[in-house]
Amino acid sequence: MPATPDFFVSTGGSEEMMEKFLLNTGSTIEEGRLAKGGCKLTEDYTQECATCEMNPEDFCRLGYPKKVKVTSRNGRHSVVVYAYSSDSLKHGHVFMPRAIWSNVVIDPETFSTGSPLYKGSPVRIEPTDDPVLNACDLVNELYTRGE
């Protein structure tokens, strides 16, 4: 099995492991039901969509975190989501439902197609104890800078 490249970021004297992954996004049945039903502002929608599924070995290597911070390739954008293990994912790949949380970190390059890369966006992931924001709070933080 090929190794996932690791790298370290200095955080004021302590070293924190972050790992590189390829992010794939897509609709889930429950995400679609909630979104089409007008429930994007509910706790159920947050629980369904503010998630990151990863291969069991990758999940283990990160210490079985309850939450992870997913950061865009350029390091400019990040989002905290709930973490889960899934046997359906290959080593080095993660899955997030296509919703506001994944949209924060996907690669915005459209290659003149008008649609960003919903599949194969490079991201960095690290365990965190930071809170998972609901859709309203996330929009408020991202676009109004908390004002």
MARBA-3410 file (N, C-alpha, C, O; in Angstrom, 1 decimal):
147
0.8,-1.2,0.0,0.0,0.0,0.0,0.9,1.2,0.0,1.8,1.3,0.8 ~ 0.6,2.2,-0.9,1.5,3.4,-0.9,1.2,4.3,0.3,0.1,4.4,0.8 ~ 2.3,4.9,0.7,2.2,5.7,1.9,1.6,7.1,1.5,1.9,7.6,0.5 ~ 0.7,7.6,2.4,0.2,9.0,2.2,1.3,9.9,2.7,1.8,9.8,3.8 ~ 1.7,11.0,1.9,2.7,11.9,2.4,2.3,12.6,3.6,1.2,13.2,3.7
3.1,12.7,4.6,2.9,13.4,5.8,3.7,14.7,5.8,4.7,14.8,5.1 ~ 3.3,15.8,6.5,4.1,16.9,6.7,3.7,17.6,8.0,2.7,17.3,8.6 ~ 4.6,18.4,8.5,4.4,19.0,9.8,4.3,20.5,9.7,5.0,21.1,8.9 ~ 3.5,21.1,10.5,3.3,22.5,10.6,3.7,22.9,12.0,3.2,22.4,13.0 ~ 4.6,23.9,12.1,5.0,24.4,13.4,3.9,25.2,14.0,3.4,26.1,13.3
3.6,25.0,15.2,2.5,25.7,15.9,3.1,26.2,17.2,2.7,25.8,18.3 ~ 4.0,27.2,17.2,4.5,27.8,18.4,5.3,26.9,19.2,5.2,26.9,20.4 ~ 6.2,26.1,18.6,7.1,25.2,19.3,6.6,23.8,19.3,7.5,22.9,19.5 ~ 5.3,23.5,19.2,4.9,22.1,19.1,4.6,21.7,17.7,4.3,22.6,16.8 ~ 4.8,20.5,17.4,4.6,19.9,16.0,3.3,19.2,16.0,3.0,18.4,16.8
2.5,19.5,15.0,1.2,18.9,14.8,1.2,18.2,13.5,1.5,18.8,12.5 ~ 0.8,16.9,13.5,0.8,16.2,12.2,-0.4,16.5,11.5,-1.6,16.5,12.0 ~ -0.2,16.8,10.2,-1.3,17.0,9.3,-1.0,16.1,8.1,0.1,15.9,7.7 ~ -2.1,15.5,7.5,-1.8,14.6,6.4,-2.5,15.1,5.2,-3.6,15.8,5.2 ~ -2.0,14.8,4.0,-2.6,15.1,2.8,-3.5,14.0,2.3,-3.2,12.8,2.4
-4.6,14.4,1.8,-5.6,13.5,1.2,-6.2,14.1,-0.1,-6.0,15.2,-0.4 ~ -6.9,13.2,-0.8,-7.7,13.7,-1.9,-9.1,13.6,-1.5,-9.7,12.6,-1.1 ~ -9.8,14.8,-1.6,-11.2,15.0,-1.2,-12.1,14.7,-2.4,-11.9,15.3,-3.5 ~ -13.0,13.8,-2.2,-14.1,13.6,-3.2,-15.4,14.0,-2.5,-15.6,13.7,-1.3 ~ -16.3,14.7,-3.2,-17.6,15.1,-2.7,-18.7,14.6,-3.6,-18.4,14.2,-4.7
-19.8,14.5,-3.0,-21.0,14.0,-3.8,-22.2,14.1,-2.9,-22.1,14.3,-1.7 ~ -23.3,13.8,-3.5,-24.6,13.8,-2.8,-24.8,12.5,-2.1,-24.3,11.4,-2.6 ~ -25.4,12.5,-1.0,-25.9,11.3,-0.3,-27.4,11.3,-0.3,-28.0,12.4,-0.5 ~ -28.0,10.2,-0.1,-29.5,10.1,-0.1,-30.0,11.1,1.0,-31.0,11.8,0.7 ~ -29.5,11.0,2.2,-30.0,11.8,3.3,-29.7,13.3,3.1,-30.6,14.1,3.4
-28.6,13.6,2.5,-28.3,15.0,2.2,-29.3,15.6,1.2,-29.8,16.7,1.4 ~ -29.6,14.8,0.2,-30.5,15.2,-0.8,-31.9,15.3,-0.3,-32.6,16.3,-0.6 ~ -32.3,14.4,0.6,-33.7,14.5,1.2,-33.8,15.8,2.0,-34.8,16.5,2.0 ~ -32.8,16.0,2.8,-32.8,17.2,3.7,-32.7,18.5,2.9,-33.5,19.5,3.1 ~ -31.8,18.6,1.9,-31.7,19.8,1.1,-32.9,20.1,0.3,-33.4,21.2,0.2
-33.5,19.1,-0.4,-34.7,19.3,-1.2,-35.9,19.5,-0.3,-36.9,20.2,-0.8 ~ -35.9,19.1,0.9,-37.0,19.3,1.8,-36.9,20.7,2.5,-37.7,21.0,3.4 ~ -35.9,21.5,2.2,-35.8,22.8,2.8,-35.3,22.8,4.2,-35.6,23.6,5.0 ~ -34.4,21.8,4.5,-33.9,21.6,5.9,-32.5,21.9,6.1,-31.8,21.3,6.9 ~ -31.9,22.8,5.2,-30.5,23.1,5.3,-30.0,23.8,6.6,-28.8,23.8,6.9
-31.0,24.3,7.3,-30.6,25.0,8.5,-30.9,24.2,9.8,-30.9,24.8,10.9 ~ -31.1,22.9,9.6,-31.4,22.1,10.8,-30.2,21.4,11.3,-29.1,21.3,10.6 ~ -30.3,20.9,12.6,-29.2,20.1,13.1,-29.0,18.8,12.4,-27.9,18.3,12.2 ~ -30.1,18.2,11.9,-30.0,17.0,11.1,-29.1,17.2,9.8,-28.3,16.3,9.5 ~ -29.2,18.3,9.2,-28.4,18.6,8.0,-27.0,18.8,8.4,-26.1,18.3,7.7
-26.7,19.5,9.5,-25.3,19.6,10.0,-24.7,18.2,10.3,-23.6,18.0,9.9 ~ -25.5,17.4,11.0,-25.0,16.1,11.3,-24.7,15.2,10.1,-23.8,14.4,10.1 ~ -25.5,15.4,9.0,-25.3,14.6,7.8,-24.2,15.2,6.9,-23.4,14.4,6.3 ~ -24.1,16.5,6.8,-23.2,17.1,5.8,-21.9,17.6,6.4,-20.9,17.8,5.6 ~ -21.8,17.9,7.6,-20.6,18.4,8.2,-19.7,17.2,8.7,-19.4,17.1,9.8
-19.4,16.4,7.7,-18.7,15.1,8.0,-17.6,14.9,7.0,-17.6,15.4,5.9 ~ -16.7,14.1,7.5,-15.6,13.6,6.6,-15.3,12.1,6.9,-15.0,11.8,8.0 ~ -15.6,11.3,5.9,-15.3,9.9,6.0,-14.0,9.6,5.5,-13.5,10.2,4.5 ~ -13.3,8.7,6.1,-11.9,8.3,5.7,-11.7,6.8,5.9,-12.4,6.1,6.6 ~ -10.7,6.3,5.2,-10.3,4.9,5.3,-10.0,4.5,6.7,-9.4,5.4,7.4
-10.3,3.3,7.2,-10.1,3.0,8.6,-8.6,3.1,9.0,-8.3,3.5,10.1 ~ -7.7,2.8,8.1,-6.3,2.9,8.5,-5.9,4.4,8.7,-5.1,4.7,9.6 ~ -6.4,5.2,7.8,-6.1,6.7,7.9,-6.7,7.2,9.2,-6.1,8.0,9.9 ~ -7.9,6.8,9.4,-8.7,7.2,10.6,-7.9,6.8,11.9,-7.8,7.6,12.8 ~ -7.4,5.6,11.9,-6.6,5.1,13.0,-5.3,5.9,13.2,-5.0,6.3,14.3
-4.6,6.2,12.1,-3.4,6.9,12.1,-3.6,8.3,12.7,-2.7,8.8,13.4 ~ -4.7,8.9,12.5,-5.0,10.2,13.0,-5.5,10.1,14.5,-5.8,11.2,15.1 ~ -5.6,8.9,15.0,-6.0,8.8,16.4,-7.5,8.7,16.7,-7.9,9.0,17.8 ~ -8.2,8.2,15.7,-9.7,8.0,15.8,-10.4,9.3,16.3,-11.1,9.3,17.3 ~ -10.1,10.4,15.6,-10.7,11.7,16.0,-12.2,11.8,15.9,-12.8,11.2,15.0
-12.9,12.5,16.8,-14.3,12.8,16.6,-14.5,13.9,15.6,-15.5,13.9,14.9 ~ -13.6,14.8,15.6,-13.7,15.9,14.6,-12.3,16.2,14.0,-11.2,15.9,14.6 ~ -12.3,16.7,12.8,-11.1,17.0,12.1,-11.2,18.4,11.4,-12.3,18.9,11.1 ~ -10.1,19.0,11.3,-10.0,20.3,10.5,-9.5,19.9,9.1,-8.5,19.4,9.0 ~ -10.3,20.3,8.1,-10.0,20.0,6.7,-9.6,21.4,6.1,-10.3,22.3,6.2
-8.4,21.4,5.6,-7.8,22.6,5.1,-7.5,22.5,3.6,-7.0,21.5,3.1 ~ -7.8,23.6,2.8,-7.6,23.6,1.4,-6.1,23.5,1.1,-5.2,23.7,1.9 ~ -5.8,23.1,-0.2,-4.4,22.9,-0.6,-3.5,24.1,-0.3,-2.4,23.9,0.1 ~ -4.1,25.3,-0.6,-3.3,26.5,-0.4,-3.2,27.0,1.1,-2.5,27.9,1.4 ~ -3.9,26.3,1.9,-3.9,26.6,3.4,-4.8,27.8,3.7,-4.8,28.2,4.9
-5.5,28.4,2.8,-6.2,29.7,3.1,-7.6,29.4,3.7,-8.1,30.3,4.3 ~ -8.1,28.2,3.5,-9.5,28.0,3.9,-9.5,26.6,4.7,-8.9,25.7,4.3 ~ -10.3,26.6,5.8,-10.4,25.4,6.5,-11.8,25.3,7.1,-12.5,26.4,7.3 ~ -12.2,24.1,7.5,-13.5,23.9,8.1,-13.4,22.7,9.0,-12.7,21.7,8.7 ~ -14.1,22.8,10.1,-14.1,21.7,11.1,-15.4,20.8,10.9,-16.5,21.4,10.8
-15.2,19.5,10.8,-16.3,18.6,10.6,-16.2,17.4,11.4,-15.1,17.1,12.0 ~ -17.2,16.6,11.6,-17.2,15.3,12.3,-16.4,14.3,11.4,-16.6,14.3,10.2 ~ -15.7,13.4,12.1,-14.9,12.4,11.4,-15.4,11.0,11.6,-15.9,10.7,12.7 ~ -15.4,10.2,10.5,-15.9,8.9,10.6,-15.0,8.0,9.7,-14.3,8.4,8.8 ~ -15.0,6.7,10.1,-14.3,5.7,9.3,-15.3,5.0,8.4,-16.4,4.8,8.7
-14.7,4.7,7.2,-15.6,4.0,6.2,-14.7,3.0,5.4,-13.7,3.4,4.8 ~ -15.2,1.7,5.4,-14.5,0.7,4.6,-14.6,0.9,3.1,-13.8,0.3,2.4 ~ -15.4,1.8,2.7,-15.6,2.0,1.2,-14.6,3.0,0.6,-14.6,3.2,-0.6 ~ -13.7,3.5,1.4,-12.8,4.5,0.9,-11.4,3.9,0.8,-10.9,3.2,1.7 ~ -10.6,4.3,-0.2,-9.3,3.9,-0.4,-8.4,4.7,0.5,-8.7,5.8,0.9
-7.2,4.1,0.8,-6.2,4.8,1.6,-5.8,6.1,0.9,-5.6,6.2,-0.3 ~ -5.8,7.2,1.6,-5.4,8.5,1.1,-6.6,9.3,0.5,-6.4,10.4,0.0 ~ -7.8,8.8,0.5,-9.0,9.5,0.0,-9.9,9.7,1.1,-10.0,8.9,2.1 ~ -10.7,10.8,1.1,-11.7,11.1,2.0,-13.0,11.6,1.2,-12.9,12.0,0.1 ~ -14.1,11.4,1.9,-15.4,11.8,1.3,-16.1,12.8,2.2,-16.2,12.5,3.4
-16.6,13.9,1.6,-17.5,14.8,2.3,-18.8,15.0,1.4,-18.6,15.1,0.2 ~ -20.0,15.0,2.0,-21.1,15.3,1.2,-21.0,16.7,0.6,-20.4,17.6,1.2 ~ -21.5,16.8,-0.6,-21.4,18.1,-1.3,-22.4,19.1,-0.7,-23.6,19.1,-0.9 ~ -21.9,20.0,0.2,-22.6,20.9,0.9,-21.7,22.1,1.3,-20.5,22.1,0.8 ~ -22.2,23.0,2.0,-21.4,24.2,2.3,-20.0,23.9,3.0,-19.0,24.6,2.7
-20.0,22.9,3.8,-18.7,22.5,4.5,-17.7,22.1,3.5,-16.5,22.5,3.6 ~ -18.0,21.2,2.6,-17.0,20.8,1.6,-16.7,21.9,0.6,-15.6,22.0,0.1 ~ -17.7,22.8,0.3,-17.4,23.9,-0.6,-16.4,24.8,-0.1,-15.7,25.6,-0.9 ~ -16.2,24.9,1.2,-15.2,25.8,1.8,-13.8,25.4,1.3,-12.9,26.2,1.1 ~ -13.5,24.1,1.2,-12.1,23.6,0.9,-11.9,23.0,-0.4,-10.7,22.7,-0.7
-12.9,22.8,-1.3,-12.6,22.2,-2.6,-11.8,23.2,-3.4,-11.9,24.4,-3.3 ~ -11.1,22.7,-4.4,-10.3,23.5,-5.3,-11.2,24.3,-6.2,-12.0,23.7,-6.9 ~ -11.2,25.6,-6.2,-12.1,26.4,-7.0,-11.8,26.4,-8.5,-12.6,27.0,-9.2 ~ -10.7,25.9,-8.9,-10.3,25.9,-10.3,-11.4,25.2,-11.1,-11.8,24.1,-10.8 ~ -11.9,25.9,-12.2,-12.9,25.3,-13.0,-12.4,24.8,-14.4,-13.1,24.1,-15.1
-11.2,25.2,-14.7,-10.6,24.8,-16.0,-11.6,25.2,-17.1,-11.8,24.4,-18.1 ~ -12.2,26.4,-17.0,-13.1,27.0,-18.0,-14.4,26.2,-18.2,-15.1,26.3,-19.2 ~ -14.7,25.3,-17.2,-16.0,24.6,-17.3,-17.1,25.2,-16.5,-18.3,24.9,-16.8 ~ -16.8,26.1,-15.6,-17.8,26.7,-14.8,-18.2,25.9,-13.5,-19.0,26.3,-12.7 ~ -17.5,24.8,-13.4,-17.8,23.9,-12.2,-16.5,23.5,-11.6,-15.5,23.1,-12.2
-16.4,23.7,-10.2,-15.1,23.4,-9.5,-14.9,21.9,-9.4,-15.7,21.1,-9.8 ~ -13.7,21.6,-8.9,-13.3,20.2,-8.8,-14.0,19.6,-7.6,-13.5,19.7,-6.5 ~ -15.1,18.9,-7.8,-15.8,18.2,-6.7,-15.1,16.8,-6.4,-15.5,16.2,-5.4 ~ -14.2,16.4,-7.3,-13.5,15.1,-7.1,-12.0,15.4,-7.2,-11.5,16.1,-8.0 ~ -11.3,14.8,-6.2,-9.9,14.8,-6.3,-9.2,16.1,-5.8,-8.1,16.4,-6.3
-9.9,16.9,-5.0,-9.2,18.1,-4.5,-8.3,17.8,-3.4,-8.6,17.1,-2.4 ~ -7.0,18.2,-3.5,-6.0,18.0,-2.4,-6.4,18.8,-1.2,-6.7,20.0,-1.3 ~ -6.4,18.1,0.0,-6.7,18.8,1.2,-5.7,18.3,2.3,-5.1,17.2,2.1 ~ -5.6,19.0,3.4,-4.9,18.5,4.6,-5.8,18.3,5.7,-6.8,19.1,5.9 ~ -5.6,17.3,6.5,-6.5,17.0,7.6,-5.7,16.8,8.9,-4.7,16.2,8.9
-6.3,17.3,10.0,-5.7,17.1,11.3,-6.8,17.0,12.3,-7.9,17.7,12.2 ~ -6.6,16.2,13.4,-7.6,16.2,14.4,-7.7,17.5,15.1,-6.8,18.3,15.2 ~ -8.9,17.8,15.7,-9.1,19.1,16.4,-10.2,18.9,17.4,-11.0,18.0,17.3 ~ -10.3,19.8,18.4,-11.3,19.9,19.4,-12.2,21.1,19.1,-13.1,21.4,19.9 ~ -11.9,21.8,18.0,-12.7,23.0,17.7,-14.1,22.6,17.4,-14.4,21.5,17.0
-15.1,23.6,17.5,-16.5,23.3,17.3,-16.8,23.1,15.8,-16.2,23.8,15.0 ~ -17.8,22.3,15.5,-18.3,22.2,14.2,-19.5,23.2,14.1,-20.4,23.2,14.9 ~ -19.4,24.1,13.1,-20.4,25.1,13.0,-21.5,24.7,12.2,-21.4,23.9,11.2 ~ -22.7,25.1,12.5,-23.9,24.8,11.6,-23.8,25.7,10.4,-23.0,26.6,10.3 ~ -24.7,25.5,9.5,-24.7,26.3,8.2,-24.8,27.8,8.4,-24.0,28.5,7.8
-25.7,28.3,9.3,-25.8,29.7,9.5,-24.5,30.3,10.1,-24.0,31.3,9.6 ~ -24.0,29.6,11.1,-22.8,30.1,11.7,-21.6,30.1,10.8,-20.7,31.0,10.8 ~ -21.5,29.1,10.0,-20.4,29.0,9.0,-20.5,30.1,8.0,-19.5,30.7,7.7 ~ -21.7,30.3,7.5,-21.8,31.4,6.5,-21.5,32.8,7.2,-20.8,33.6,6.6 ~ -21.9,33.0,8.4,-21.6,34.2,9.1,-20.1,34.4,9.3,-19.6,35.5,9.1
-19.4,33.3,9.7,-18.0,33.4,9.8,-17.2,33.6,8.5,-16.3,34.4,8.5 ~ -17.7,32.9,7.5,-17.0,33.0,6.2,-17.2,34.4,5.5,-16.3,34.9,4.9 ~ -18.4,34.8,5.5,-18.8,35.9,4.6,-19.0,37.3,5.3,-19.0,38.3,4.7 ~ -19.2,37.2,6.6,-19.4,38.5,7.3,-18.3,38.7,8.4,-18.3,39.7,9.1 ~ -17.4,37.7,8.4,-16.3,37.8,9.4,-16.8,37.9,10.8,-16.2,38.6,11.6
-17.9,37.2,11.1,-18.5,37.2,12.4,-19.2,38.4,12.9,-19.6,38.5,14.0 ~ -19.4,39.4,12.0,-20.1,40.6,12.4,-21.6,40.5,12.3,-22.3,41.4,12.6
END
